[in-house]
């Protein structure tokens, strides 16, 4: 079973899902071809009623603990109640483009240079 299918199965089994979309966004990052490391999850459930975003995220982290401890490096979560989902026009925000990781982060480059001089 692929990592994507495992995520879909676990979430569908653990929550009352009205809408679920799991997208493998690994190809948009600096990883080998056919990787399953970066995912975007859009999930709508009545179980999120009355819950703050942090509690919703904690619930998914609990359900996907094995994947997060292993192959999954990044997980973008867009979690809605049915009312919130309707208010978005039933559309999750687009993911930002990959910035190339820390090798392109000026702060990290400055830190590496300082460490090399020490």
MODELLER restraints for C-alpha pairs under 7 A, 6 or more apart:
rsr = mdl.restraints
at = mdl.atoms
rsr.add(forms.Gaussian(group=physical.xy_distance, feature=features.Distance(at['CA:3:A'], at['CA:36:A']), mean=6.36, stdev=0.5))
rsr.add(forms.Gaussian(group=physical.xy_distance, feature=features.Distance(at['CA:4:A'], at['CA:22:A']), mean=6.79, stdev=0.5))
rsr.add(forms.Gaussian(group=physical.xy_distance, feature=features.Distance(at['CA:4:A'], at['CA:24:A']), mean=6.80, stdev=0.5))
rsr.add(forms.Gaussian(group=physical.xy_distance, feature=features.Distance(at['CA:7:A'], at['CA:64:A']), mean=6.90, stdev=0.5))
rsr.add(forms.Gaussian(group=physical.xy_distance, feature=features.Distance(at['CA:8:A'], at['CA:22:A']), mean=6.59, stdev=0.5))
rsr.add(forms.Gaussian(group=physical.xy_distance, feature=features.Distance(at['CA:10:A'], at['CA:63:A']), mean=6.88, stdev=0.5))
rsr.add(forms.Gaussian(group=physical.xy_distance, feature=features.Distance(at['CA:16:A'], at['CA:45:A']), mean=5.74, stdev=0.5))
rsr.add(forms.Gaussian(group=physical.xy_distance, feature=features.Distance(at['CA:16:A'], at['CA:46:A']), mean=6.89, stdev=0.5))
rsr.add(forms.Gaussian(group=physical.xy_distance, feature=features.Distance(at['CA:16:A'], at['CA:47:A']), mean=6.72, stdev=0.5))
rsr.add(forms.Gaussian(group=physical.xy_distance, feature=features.Distance(at['CA:17:A'], at['CA:43:A']), mean=6.99, stdev=0.5))
rsr.add(forms.Gaussian(group=physical.xy_distance, feature=features.Distance(at['CA:17:A'], at['CA:44:A']), mean=5.98, stdev=0.5))
rsr.add(forms.Gaussian(group=physical.xy_distance, feature=features.Distance(at['CA:17:A'], at['CA:45:A']), mean=4.94, stdev=0.5))
rsr.add(forms.Gaussian(group=physical.xy_distance, feature=features.Distance(at['CA:18:A'], at['CA:44:A']), mean=5.38, stdev=0.5))
rsr.add(forms.Gaussian(group=physical.xy_distance, feature=features.Distance(at['CA:18:A'], at['CA:45:A']), mean=5.53, stdev=0.5))
rsr.add(forms.Gaussian(group=physical.xy_distance, feature=features.Distance(at['CA:19:A'], at['CA:43:A']), mean=5.54, stdev=0.5))
rsr.add(forms.Gaussian(group=physical.xy_distance, feature=features.Distance(at['CA:19:A'], at['CA:44:A']), mean=4.97, stdev=0.5))
rsr.add(forms.Gaussian(group=physical.xy_distance, feature=features.Distance(at['CA:20:A'], at['CA:42:A']), mean=5.71, stdev=0.5))
rsr.add(forms.Gaussian(group=physical.xy_distance, feature=features.Distance(at['CA:20:A'], at['CA:43:A']), mean=4.58, stdev=0.5))
rsr.add(forms.Gaussian(group=physical.xy_distance, feature=features.Distance(at['CA:20:A'], at['CA:44:A']), mean=6.56, stdev=0.5))
rsr.add(forms.Gaussian(group=physical.xy_distance, feature=features.Distance(at['CA:21:A'], at['CA:41:A']), mean=5.82, stdev=0.5))
rsr.add(forms.Gaussian(group=physical.xy_distance, feature=features.Distance(at['CA:21:A'], at['CA:42:A']), mean=5.13, stdev=0.5))
rsr.add(forms.Gaussian(group=physical.xy_distance, feature=features.Distance(at['CA:21:A'], at['CA:43:A']), mean=6.53, stdev=0.5))
rsr.add(forms.Gaussian(group=physical.xy_distance, feature=features.Distance(at['CA:22:A'], at['CA:39:A']), mean=6.76, stdev=0.5))
rsr.add(forms.Gaussian(group=physical.xy_distance, feature=features.Distance(at['CA:22:A'], at['CA:40:A']), mean=5.76, stdev=0.5))
rsr.add(forms.Gaussian(group=physical.xy_distance, feature=features.Distance(at['CA:22:A'], at['CA:41:A']), mean=4.62, stdev=0.5))
rsr.add(forms.Gaussian(group=physical.xy_distance, feature=features.Distance(at['CA:22:A'], at['CA:42:A']), mean=6.48, stdev=0.5))
rsr.add(forms.Gaussian(group=physical.xy_distance, feature=features.Distance(at['CA:23:A'], at['CA:39:A']), mean=5.52, stdev=0.5))
rsr.add(forms.Gaussian(group=physical.xy_distance, feature=features.Distance(at['CA:23:A'], at['CA:40:A']), mean=5.09, stdev=0.5))
rsr.add(forms.Gaussian(group=physical.xy_distance, feature=features.Distance(at['CA:23:A'], at['CA:41:A']), mean=6.48, stdev=0.5))
rsr.add(forms.Gaussian(group=physical.xy_distance, feature=features.Distance(at['CA:24:A'], at['CA:36:A']), mean=6.49, stdev=0.5))
rsr.add(forms.Gaussian(group=physical.xy_distance, feature=features.Distance(at['CA:24:A'], at['CA:38:A']), mean=6.06, stdev=0.5))
rsr.add(forms.Gaussian(group=physical.xy_distance, feature=features.Distance(at['CA:24:A'], at['CA:39:A']), mean=4.67, stdev=0.5))
rsr.add(forms.Gaussian(group=physical.xy_distance, feature=features.Distance(at['CA:24:A'], at['CA:40:A']), mean=6.61, stdev=0.5))
rsr.add(forms.Gaussian(group=physical.xy_distance, feature=features.Distance(at['CA:25:A'], at['CA:38:A']), mean=5.26, stdev=0.5))
rsr.add(forms.Gaussian(group=physical.xy_distance, feature=features.Distance(at['CA:25:A'], at['CA:39:A']), mean=5.32, stdev=0.5))
rsr.add(forms.Gaussian(group=physical.xy_distance, feature=features.Distance(at['CA:25:A'], at['CA:40:A']), mean=6.77, stdev=0.5))
rsr.add(forms.Gaussian(group=physical.xy_distance, feature=features.Distance(at['CA:26:A'], at['CA:35:A']), mean=5.95, stdev=0.5))
rsr.add(forms.Gaussian(group=physical.xy_distance, feature=features.Distance(at['CA:26:A'], at['CA:36:A']), mean=5.93, stdev=0.5))
rsr.add(forms.Gaussian(group=physical.xy_distance, feature=features.Distance(at['CA:26:A'], at['CA:37:A']), mean=5.69, stdev=0.5))
rsr.add(forms.Gaussian(group=physical.xy_distance, feature=features.Distance(at['CA:26:A'], at['CA:38:A']), mean=4.63, stdev=0.5))
rsr.add(forms.Gaussian(group=physical.xy_distance, feature=features.Distance(at['CA:26:A'], at['CA:39:A']), mean=6.91, stdev=0.5))
rsr.add(forms.Gaussian(group=physical.xy_distance, feature=features.Distance(at['CA:27:A'], at['CA:33:A']), mean=6.79, stdev=0.5))
rsr.add(forms.Gaussian(group=physical.xy_distance, feature=features.Distance(at['CA:28:A'], at['CA:98:A']), mean=6.28, stdev=0.5))
rsr.add(forms.Gaussian(group=physical.xy_distance, feature=features.Distance(at['CA:29:A'], at['CA:98:A']), mean=5.55, stdev=0.5))
rsr.add(forms.Gaussian(group=physical.xy_distance, feature=features.Distance(at['CA:29:A'], at['CA:100:A']), mean=6.88, stdev=0.5))
rsr.add(forms.Gaussian(group=physical.xy_distance, feature=features.Distance(at['CA:30:A'], at['CA:100:A']), mean=6.24, stdev=0.5))
rsr.add(forms.Gaussian(group=physical.xy_distance, feature=features.Distance(at['CA:36:A'], at['CA:71:A']), mean=6.93, stdev=0.5))
rsr.add(forms.Gaussian(group=physical.xy_distance, feature=features.Distance(at['CA:36:A'], at['CA:72:A']), mean=6.84, stdev=0.5))
rsr.add(forms.Gaussian(group=physical.xy_distance, feature=features.Distance(at['CA:37:A'], at['CA:71:A']), mean=5.72, stdev=0.5))
rsr.add(forms.Gaussian(group=physical.xy_distance, feature=features.Distance(at['CA:37:A'], at['CA:72:A']), mean=4.34, stdev=0.5))
rsr.add(forms.Gaussian(group=physical.xy_distance, feature=features.Distance(at['CA:37:A'], at['CA:73:A']), mean=5.06, stdev=0.5))
rsr.add(forms.Gaussian(group=physical.xy_distance, feature=features.Distance(at['CA:37:A'], at['CA:74:A']), mean=6.43, stdev=0.5))
rsr.add(forms.Gaussian(group=physical.xy_distance, feature=features.Distance(at['CA:38:A'], at['CA:72:A']), mean=6.17, stdev=0.5))
rsr.add(forms.Gaussian(group=physical.xy_distance, feature=features.Distance(at['CA:38:A'], at['CA:73:A']), mean=5.88, stdev=0.5))
rsr.add(forms.Gaussian(group=physical.xy_distance, feature=features.Distance(at['CA:38:A'], at['CA:74:A']), mean=4.67, stdev=0.5))
rsr.add(forms.Gaussian(group=physical.xy_distance, feature=features.Distance(at['CA:38:A'], at['CA:75:A']), mean=5.97, stdev=0.5))
rsr.add(forms.Gaussian(group=physical.xy_distance, feature=features.Distance(at['CA:39:A'], at['CA:74:A']), mean=6.29, stdev=0.5))
rsr.add(forms.Gaussian(group=physical.xy_distance, feature=features.Distance(at['CA:39:A'], at['CA:75:A']), mean=4.96, stdev=0.5))
rsr.add(forms.Gaussian(group=physical.xy_distance, feature=features.Distance(at['CA:39:A'], at['CA:76:A']), mean=6.21, stdev=0.5))
rsr.add(forms.Gaussian(group=physical.xy_distance, feature=features.Distance(at['CA:40:A'], at['CA:75:A']), mean=5.79, stdev=0.5))
rsr.add(forms.Gaussian(group=physical.xy_distance, feature=features.Distance(at['CA:40:A'], at['CA:76:A']), mean=4.55, stdev=0.5))
rsr.add(forms.Gaussian(group=physical.xy_distance, feature=features.Distance(at['CA:40:A'], at['CA:77:A']), mean=6.07, stdev=0.5))
rsr.add(forms.Gaussian(group=physical.xy_distance, feature=features.Distance(at['CA:41:A'], at['CA:76:A']), mean=6.08, stdev=0.5))
rsr.add(forms.Gaussian(group=physical.xy_distance, feature=features.Distance(at['CA:41:A'], at['CA:77:A']), mean=5.03, stdev=0.5))
rsr.add(forms.Gaussian(group=physical.xy_distance, feature=features.Distance(at['CA:41:A'], at['CA:78:A']), mean=6.06, stdev=0.5))
rsr.add(forms.Gaussian(group=physical.xy_distance, feature=features.Distance(at['CA:42:A'], at['CA:77:A']), mean=6.26, stdev=0.5))
rsr.add(forms.Gaussian(group=physical.xy_distance, feature=features.Distance(at['CA:42:A'], at['CA:78:A']), mean=4.72, stdev=0.5))
rsr.add(forms.Gaussian(group=physical.xy_distance, feature=features.Distance(at['CA:42:A'], at['CA:79:A']), mean=5.92, stdev=0.5))
rsr.add(forms.Gaussian(group=physical.xy_distance, feature=features.Distance(at['CA:42:A'], at['CA:92:A']), mean=6.70, stdev=0.5))
rsr.add(forms.Gaussian(group=physical.xy_distance, feature=features.Distance(at['CA:43:A'], at['CA:78:A']), mean=6.39, stdev=0.5))
rsr.add(forms.Gaussian(group=physical.xy_distance, feature=features.Distance(at['CA:43:A'], at['CA:79:A']), mean=5.00, stdev=0.5))
rsr.add(forms.Gaussian(group=physical.xy_distance, feature=features.Distance(at['CA:43:A'], at['CA:80:A']), mean=6.29, stdev=0.5))
rsr.add(forms.Gaussian(group=physical.xy_distance, feature=features.Distance(at['CA:44:A'], at['CA:79:A']), mean=5.96, stdev=0.5))
rsr.add(forms.Gaussian(group=physical.xy_distance, feature=features.Distance(at['CA:44:A'], at['CA:80:A']), mean=4.75, stdev=0.5))
rsr.add(forms.Gaussian(group=physical.xy_distance, feature=features.Distance(at['CA:44:A'], at['CA:81:A']), mean=5.46, stdev=0.5))
rsr.add(forms.Gaussian(group=physical.xy_distance, feature=features.Distance(at['CA:44:A'], at['CA:82:A']), mean=5.99, stdev=0.5))
rsr.add(forms.Gaussian(group=physical.xy_distance, feature=features.Distance(at['CA:44:A'], at['CA:85:A']), mean=6.83, stdev=0.5))
rsr.add(forms.Gaussian(group=physical.xy_distance, feature=features.Distance(at['CA:45:A'], at['CA:80:A']), mean=6.50, stdev=0.5))
rsr.add(forms.Gaussian(group=physical.xy_distance, feature=features.Distance(at['CA:45:A'], at['CA:81:A']), mean=5.31, stdev=0.5))
rsr.add(forms.Gaussian(group=physical.xy_distance, feature=features.Distance(at['CA:45:A'], at['CA:82:A']), mean=6.41, stdev=0.5))
rsr.add(forms.Gaussian(group=physical.xy_distance, feature=features.Distance(at['CA:46:A'], at['CA:81:A']), mean=5.42, stdev=0.5))
rsr.add(forms.Gaussian(group=physical.xy_distance, feature=features.Distance(at['CA:46:A'], at['CA:82:A']), mean=6.40, stdev=0.5))
rsr.add(forms.Gaussian(group=physical.xy_distance, feature=features.Distance(at['CA:48:A'], at['CA:56:A']), mean=6.47, stdev=0.5))
rsr.add(forms.Gaussian(group=physical.xy_distance, feature=features.Distance(at['CA:48:A'], at['CA:80:A']), mean=6.77, stdev=0.5))
rsr.add(forms.Gaussian(group=physical.xy_distance, feature=features.Distance(at['CA:48:A'], at['CA:81:A']), mean=5.53, stdev=0.5))
rsr.add(forms.Gaussian(group=physical.xy_distance, feature=features.Distance(at['CA:49:A'], at['CA:81:A']), mean=5.87, stdev=0.5))
rsr.add(forms.Gaussian(group=physical.xy_distance, feature=features.Distance(at['CA:78:A'], at['CA:92:A']), mean=6.59, stdev=0.5))
rsr.add(forms.Gaussian(group=physical.xy_distance, feature=features.Distance(at['CA:102:A'], at['CA:108:A']), mean=6.11, stdev=0.5))
rsr.add(forms.Gaussian(group=physical.xy_distance, feature=features.Distance(at['CA:103:A'], at['CA:109:A']), mean=6.74, stdev=0.5))
